[in-house]
Amino acid sequence: MSEEQTIALVTGANKGIGYEIAAGLGALGWRVGVGARDDQRREAAVAKLRAGGADAFGVPLDVTSDESVRAAAAFLGDREGLDVLVNNAGITGGQPQDPIGADLDAVRRAVETNVIGVIRVTNAMLPLLRQSTSPRIVNMSSRVGSLTLQSGGAETGPISVAYAPSKSFLNAVTIQYAKQLAGTNILINAGCPGFTATDLNGFRGVRTPEQGAAIAIRLATLPGDGPTGGFFDDEGVIPW
């Protein structure tokens, strides 16, 4: 691992918020791995990032595949090392998502990508992160996963039996990692990008992907005495 350049991996970085996270970290002078499963889109994103001045490289990565994740970890271990992991890849599971008559396959897919995928990638990358002097893990969540907001009547979008609960699950997983990693130099937090216009919501969001990426960049660059086990958006702490 380079002692002079911070190395990050962003999953789902070929488009949308993930791409802008990679661009933002690249603008800091970091070397950024663009994790994505589609070869063509991944390499197109890398080329675009490089054209913009970022030191980017592609990492073939399907977060739902044990084999793919192991290969990505080996790739980084052999060639790059890793300081920061941003678990951004995610799916909604489609609509509608009413609990009654739910499409259980859609629920499983959402959990497999949004939760198990994060665990799979995080565990594979932890040996590399432990070698870093300032390791950070950022899990991209959503305020719709806040049980406090959901139960308190706050506006958190339509009824959702797949996407929203998967983000609640992810938040709980983030807390458990923070507990186990307490006393180490690894800081792990969940971040909410806000209602961002991406293909996940048919571009109905009111924030740009660049705005949505800001919280991930802030959490990825936390100082050593920064928080861990928290849930944040641009305005501050989000209640679990």
Secondary structure as a PSIPRED ss2 file (coil, helix, strand):
# PSIPRED VFORMAT (PSIPRED V4.0)

   1 M C   1.000  0.000  0.000
   2 S C   1.000  0.000  0.000
   3 E C   1.000  0.000  0.000
   4 E C   1.000  0.000  0.000
   5 Q C   1.000  0.000  0.000
   6 T C   1.000  0.000  0.000
   7 I E   0.000  0.000  1.000
   8 A E   0.000  0.000  1.000
   9 L E   0.000  0.000  1.000
  10 V E   0.000  0.000  1.000
  11 T E   0.000  0.000  1.000
  12 G C   1.000  0.000  0.000
  13 A C   1.000  0.000  0.000
  14 N C   1.000  0.000  0.000
  15 K C   1.000  0.000  0.000
  16 G H   0.000  1.000  0.000
  17 I H   0.000  1.000  0.000
  18 G H   0.000  1.000  0.000
  19 Y H   0.000  1.000  0.000
  20 E H   0.000  1.000  0.000
  21 I H   0.000  1.000  0.000
  22 A H   0.000  1.000  0.000
  23 A H   0.000  1.000  0.000
  24 G H   0.000  1.000  0.000
  25 L H   0.000  1.000  0.000
  26 G H   0.000  1.000  0.000
  27 A H   0.000  1.000  0.000
  28 L C   1.000  0.000  0.000
  29 G C   1.000  0.000  0.000
  30 W C   1.000  0.000  0.000
  31 R E   0.000  0.000  1.000
  32 V E   0.000  0.000  1.000
  33 G E   0.000  0.000  1.000
  34 V E   0.000  0.000  1.000
  35 G E   0.000  0.000  1.000
  36 A E   0.000  0.000  1.000
  37 R C   1.000  0.000  0.000
  38 D C   1.000  0.000  0.000
  39 D H   0.000  1.000  0.000
  40 Q H   0.000  1.000  0.000
  41 R H   0.000  1.000  0.000
  42 R H   0.000  1.000  0.000
  43 E H   0.000  1.000  0.000
  44 A H   0.000  1.000  0.000
  45 A H   0.000  1.000  0.000
  46 V H   0.000  1.000  0.000
  47 A H   0.000  1.000  0.000
  48 K H   0.000  1.000  0.000
  49 L H   0.000  1.000  0.000
  50 R H   0.000  1.000  0.000
  51 A H   0.000  1.000  0.000
  52 G C   1.000  0.000  0.000
  53 G C   1.000  0.000  0.000
  54 A C   1.000  0.000  0.000
  55 D E   0.000  0.000  1.000
  56 A E   0.000  0.000  1.000
  57 F E   0.000  0.000  1.000
  58 G E   0.000  0.000  1.000
  59 V E   0.000  0.000  1.000
  60 P E   0.000  0.000  1.000
  61 L C   1.000  0.000  0.000
  62 D C   1.000  0.000  0.000
  63 V C   1.000  0.000  0.000
  64 T C   1.000  0.000  0.000
  65 S C   1.000  0.000  0.000
  66 D H   0.000  1.000  0.000
  67 E H   0.000  1.000  0.000
  68 S H   0.000  1.000  0.000
  69 V H   0.000  1.000  0.000
  70 R H   0.000  1.000  0.000
  71 A H   0.000  1.000  0.000
  72 A H   0.000  1.000  0.000
  73 A H   0.000  1.000  0.000
  74 A H   0.000  1.000  0.000
  75 F H   0.000  1.000  0.000
  76 L H   0.000  1.000  0.000
  77 G H   0.000  1.000  0.000
  78 D H   0.000  1.000  0.000
  79 R H   0.000  1.000  0.000
  80 E C   1.000  0.000  0.000
  81 G C   1.000  0.000  0.000
  82 L C   1.000  0.000  0.000
  83 D C   1.000  0.000  0.000
  84 V E   0.000  0.000  1.000
  85 L E   0.000  0.000  1.000
  86 V E   0.000  0.000  1.000
  87 N E   0.000  0.000  1.000
  88 N C   1.000  0.000  0.000
  89 A C   1.000  0.000  0.000
  90 G C   1.000  0.000  0.000
  91 I C   1.000  0.000  0.000
  92 T C   1.000  0.000  0.000
  93 G C   1.000  0.000  0.000
  94 G C   1.000  0.000  0.000
  95 Q C   1.000  0.000  0.000
  96 P C   1.000  0.000  0.000
  97 Q E   0.000  0.000  1.000
  98 D C   1.000  0.000  0.000
  99 P C   1.000  0.000  0.000
 100 I C   1.000  0.000  0.000
 101 G C   1.000  0.000  0.000
 102 A C   1.000  0.000  0.000
 103 D C   1.000  0.000  0.000
 104 L H   0.000  1.000  0.000
 105 D H   0.000  1.000  0.000
 106 A H   0.000  1.000  0.000
 107 V H   0.000  1.000  0.000
 108 R H   0.000  1.000  0.000
 109 R H   0.000  1.000  0.000
 110 A H   0.000  1.000  0.000
 111 V H   0.000  1.000  0.000
 112 E H   0.000  1.000  0.000
 113 T H   0.000  1.000  0.000
 114 N H   0.000  1.000  0.000
 115 V H   0.000  1.000  0.000
 116 I H   0.000  1.000  0.000
 117 G H   0.000  1.000  0.000
 118 V H   0.000  1.000  0.000
 119 I H   0.000  1.000  0.000
 120 R H   0.000  1.000  0.000
 121 V H   0.000  1.000  0.000
 122 T H   0.000  1.000  0.000
 123 N H   0.000  1.000  0.000
 124 A H   0.000  1.000  0.000
 125 M H   0.000  1.000  0.000
 126 L H   0.000  1.000  0.000
 127 P H   0.000  1.000  0.000
 128 L H   0.000  1.000  0.000
 129 L H   0.000  1.000  0.000
 130 R C   1.000  0.000  0.000
 131 Q C   1.000  0.000  0.000
 132 S C   1.000  0.000  0.000
 133 T C   1.000  0.000  0.000
 134 S C   1.000  0.000  0.000
 135 P C   1.000  0.000  0.000
 136 R E   0.000  0.000  1.000
 137 I E   0.000  0.000  1.000
 138 V E   0.000  0.000  1.000
 139 N E   0.000  0.000  1.000
 140 M E   0.000  0.000  1.000
 141 S C   1.000  0.000  0.000
 142 S C   1.000  0.000  0.000
 143 R H   0.000  1.000  0.000
 144 V H   0.000  1.000  0.000
 145 G H   0.000  1.000  0.000
 146 S C   1.000  0.000  0.000
 147 L H   0.000  1.000  0.000
 148 T H   0.000  1.000  0.000
 149 L H   0.000  1.000  0.000
 150 Q H   0.000  1.000  0.000
 151 S H   0.000  1.000  0.000
 152 G C   1.000  0.000  0.000
 153 G C   1.000  0.000  0.000
 154 A C   1.000  0.000  0.000
 155 E C   1.000  0.000  0.000
 156 T C   1.000  0.000  0.000
 157 G C   1.000  0.000  0.000
 158 P C   1.000  0.000  0.000
 159 I C   1.000  0.000  0.000
 160 S E   0.000  0.000  1.000
 161 V C   1.000  0.000  0.000
 162 A C   1.000  0.000  0.000
 163 Y H   0.000  1.000  0.000
 164 A H   0.000  1.000  0.000
 165 P H   0.000  1.000  0.000
 166 S H   0.000  1.000  0.000
 167 K H   0.000  1.000  0.000
 168 S H   0.000  1.000  0.000
 169 F H   0.000  1.000  0.000
 170 L H   0.000  1.000  0.000
 171 N H   0.000  1.000  0.000
 172 A H   0.000  1.000  0.000
 173 V H   0.000  1.000  0.000
 174 T H   0.000  1.000  0.000
 175 I H   0.000  1.000  0.000
 176 Q H   0.000  1.000  0.000
 177 Y H   0.000  1.000  0.000
 178 A H   0.000  1.000  0.000
 179 K H   0.000  1.000  0.000
 180 Q H   0.000  1.000  0.000
 181 L C   1.000  0.000  0.000
 182 A C   1.000  0.000  0.000
 183 G C   1.000  0.000  0.000
 184 T C   1.000  0.000  0.000
 185 N C   1.000  0.000  0.000
 186 I C   1.000  0.000  0.000
 187 L E   0.000  0.000  1.000
 188 I E   0.000  0.000  1.000
 189 N E   0.000  0.000  1.000
 190 A E   0.000  0.000  1.000
 191 G E   0.000  0.000  1.000
 192 C C   1.000  0.000  0.000
 193 P C   1.000  0.000  0.000
 194 G C   1.000  0.000  0.000
 195 F C   1.000  0.000  0.000
 196 T E   0.000  0.000  1.000
 197 A C   1.000  0.000  0.000
 198 T C   1.000  0.000  0.000
 199 D H   0.000  1.000  0.000
 200 L H   0.000  1.000  0.000
 201 N H   0.000  1.000  0.000
 202 G C   1.000  0.000  0.000
 203 F C   1.000  0.000  0.000
 204 R C   1.000  0.000  0.000
 205 G C   1.000  0.000  0.000
 206 V C   1.000  0.000  0.000
 207 R E   0.000  0.000  1.000
 208 T C   1.000  0.000  0.000
 209 P H   0.000  1.000  0.000
 210 E H   0.000  1.000  0.000
 211 Q H   0.000  1.000  0.000
 212 G H   0.000  1.000  0.000
 213 A H   0.000  1.000  0.000
 214 A H   0.000  1.000  0.000
 215 I H   0.000  1.000  0.000
 216 A H   0.000  1.000  0.000
 217 I H   0.000  1.000  0.000
 218 R H   0.000  1.000  0.000
 219 L H   0.000  1.000  0.000
 220 A H   0.000  1.000  0.000
 221 T C   1.000  0.000  0.000
 222 L C   1.000  0.000  0.000
 223 P C   1.000  0.000  0.000
 224 G C   1.000  0.000  0.000
 225 D C   1.000  0.000  0.000
 226 G C   1.000  0.000  0.000
 227 P C   1.000  0.000  0.000
 228 T C   1.000  0.000  0.000
 229 G C   1.000  0.000  0.000
 230 G C   1.000  0.000  0.000
 231 F E   0.000  0.000  1.000
 232 F E   0.000  0.000  1.000
 233 D E   0.000  0.000  1.000
 234 D C   1.000  0.000  0.000
 235 E C   1.000  0.000  0.000
 236 G E   0.000  0.000  1.000
 237 V E   0.000  0.000  1.000
 238 I C   1.000  0.000  0.000
 239 P C   1.000  0.000  0.000
 240 W C   1.000  0.000  0.000
